[in-house]
Amino acid sequence: MVTAKLNGLNQRAYLEWVLSEMPNDNKLDELGRIDRYLPWSDEIPVECRLSPDKAKDAAKMPDEPIVDVKTLETILENS
């Protein structure tokens, strides 16, 4: 998702597109086909792209961790 952000994509729209398109791609076994789903691909729909100004602002935003440090410590203590 960080790579999507750095490539000027709306992260949610990109993820929704990948998760809806990729499972239905009957050519996915072709060599190099998976490249069309990578965040830097020219085949990413325009609906997934941010405007240049919004992309610049998004790139400056810090990445939020999926699990905060306190939760991670609790998980490790209990394992």
Secondary structure as GFF3:
##gff-version 3
##sequence-region A 1 79
A	DSSP	alpha_helix	2	6	.	.	.	ID=ss1
A	DSSP	alpha_helix	11	21	.	.	.	ID=ss2
A	DSSP	three_ten_helix	22	24	.	.	.	ID=ss3
A	DSSP	three_ten_helix	33	37	.	.	.	ID=ss4
A	DSSP	three_ten_helix	46	48	.	.	.	ID=ss5
A	DSSP	alpha_helix	52	60	.	.	.	ID=ss6
A	DSSP	alpha_helix	69	77	.	.	.	ID=ss7
###
